[in-house]
Amino acid sequence: MAETDLSDERGLTEEQKLFRESISDWGERNLPLERVIEMNREGHPFPEDIIQGLADLGVIMGPVPEEHGGMGLSWKDQSIIEEQIGYIDPSIATAAGFMAVETGWGFTINRYCNEEIREKYIKPAIRGEKFVGIATTEPKGGSDVAGFESTAEKDGDEWVLNGEKTFISGVEECQKIGGGYWVNVRTGPKIDEAPHKNMTAFFVPIDTDGLEPQEPYDDAGRGSLSTSGFVMNDVRVPEKYMLGEQGKGFYYTMEGFDNARIMIGASAVGVTRRILEEAADYIKERETFGRPLAKYEAIQFPFVERYTEMEASKLMVRKTAEMQDVRYDETGWGEKTGDPKTYKPTEIAKWISMIKYKVPHLAKDTADDAMHWLGAAGYSSEYVFETAWRGVMSYCVGAEGGANIQKIVIGRETLGKDYVPYK
Ligand SMILES: Cc1cc2nc3c(=O)[nH]c(=O)nc-3n(C[C@H](O)[C@H](O)[C@H](O)COP(=O)(O)OP(=O)(O)OC[C@H]3O[C@@H](n4cnc5c(N)ncnc54)[C@H](O)[C@@H]3O)c2cc1C
């Protein structure tokens, strides 16, 4: 780890400090920078020990209630945990990416699944023995979440799914260790003026007959976490594998995005801190014209600007996670209590979109800056910067929703629904 320490643990609870410390110790032993870089470069074999390690630390799906196999942590606790995981895995791949997907979507699957799915998939995933993810994106696009074409038709007490999902995280890993996906399909005709209606979510085990995984893409980054897809040819799932109620899939999906996006914001804070610390070590040491680089304003000022943005982002992520805790506190809705400290889901979604838009971009831009501060060394993959840049870029271009889509949500909540651009 870097010698410069830009962390600030004041204000954390003893339990939160303990989590950070144990993740840090575990990361130093199991994910030194050389291994992160190597995993990003080589990709395979899938480092199962990393998932097992995270599970042993008890941090996968921490907010799942204890009676369902989780730790019953708050989203604020979990965001502080994910921040530290982003710090130790700035490639946002096996540790940080896998954790974000499983925690955000796994938690939400657990809210809407039956006991059988919980026993067979959620609890083992929390133990690091299986993987659960989300499959909503289709070849025609991902931003228009209600615009997909996959279908499900009822046949007796089963549903028959057909269609294709693409750019899906973790399919190869899921095939390897077992698990399944939250899959969105249409269970009725597409209504032009309300395409989100008739959208239903199912849990589909990866080894279901008719589900044909595709070859992974050759991604720019995140080398140790695959992105691919699958075709569904008459995939049969029992009625009881429907998540929640028929026709409500769109709303559950938005909830899942909210949870996953908090994790992404938090991990991007950690990535940014790692980049700044590694860069600080270098610019304090490296001399040109007889002085350390850190003395030159052309280097020092952008450095402190990024640091300031990192601290602001950290506060924003933690505030947003607290809002999500209010959301899951059953007495916490503003409408019910009239308490102005509480928030409606759409207001929370605005804050979540602000962190999803802002923080991965901050991490990417900080990595880009740091490469300039270091000169030729910054361009070398011996350092963390290009690995981090390639990893966080996935969250700028699309993973868990592209930046423009976040801006549409923020605009809707600040200017009003009349200004939604696609209506
Ligand atoms: C590494 C990686 C992992 C992923 N993992 C998963 C996964 O596990 N599960 C899953 O379901 N999906 C996954 N995705 C897909 C992701 O959800 C999509 O990339 C995202 O929803 C955007 O969809 P798209 O890529 O089809 O881009 P498009 O929808 O084709 O959009 C292209 C660009 O146009 C912008 N745009 C679109 N509409 C508008 C508009 N109205 N106004 C302004 N700009 C607009 C978008 O922001 C984007 O920049 C992953 C993507 C990546 C890169």
The ligand as an ORCA input file, in Angstrom:
! r2SCAN-3c Opt
* xyz 0 1
  C     -18.381     -3.766    -17.969
  C     -19.872     -3.758    -18.068
  C     -20.618     -4.636    -17.295
  C     -22.014     -4.666    -17.400
  N     -22.739     -5.542    -16.637
  C     -24.083     -5.622    -16.787
  C     -24.858     -6.586    -16.059
  O     -24.333     -7.310    -15.216
  N     -26.187     -6.668    -16.302
  C     -26.823     -5.872    -17.207
  O     -28.038     -6.002    -17.385
  N     -26.114     -4.949    -17.935
  C     -24.776     -4.806    -17.741
  N     -24.047     -3.891    -18.462
  C     -24.727     -3.100    -19.480
  C     -25.101     -1.705    -18.988
  O     -26.244     -1.765    -18.162
  C     -25.344     -0.854    -20.248
  O     -24.084     -0.609    -20.830
  C     -26.035      0.461    -19.949
  O     -27.341      0.263    -19.502
  C     -26.082      1.340    -21.232
  O     -26.645      0.611    -22.282
  P     -25.857      0.466    -23.681
  O     -24.448      0.099    -23.400
  O     -26.670     -0.464    -24.514
  O     -25.848      1.906    -24.302
  P     -27.087      2.692    -25.042
  O     -28.316      2.439    -24.282
  O     -27.022      2.243    -26.468
  O     -26.587      4.150    -24.882
  C     -25.392      4.616    -25.531
  C     -25.012      5.972    -24.983
  O     -26.062      6.899    -25.185
  C     -26.465      7.490    -23.949
  N     -27.914      7.675    -24.007
  C     -28.864      6.724    -24.143
  N     -30.094      7.269    -24.136
  C     -29.914      8.596    -23.965
  C     -30.802      9.725    -23.862
  N     -32.138      9.578    -23.879
  N     -30.274     10.961    -23.718
  C     -28.931     11.143    -23.661
  N     -28.045     10.124    -23.763
  C     -28.529      8.867    -23.888
  C     -26.023      6.503    -22.875
  O     -25.779      7.153    -21.620
  C     -24.750      5.957    -23.477
  O     -23.691      6.851    -23.208
  C     -22.656     -3.799    -18.320
  C     -21.902     -2.882    -19.075
  C     -20.519     -2.851    -18.945
  C     -19.744     -1.847    -19.749
*
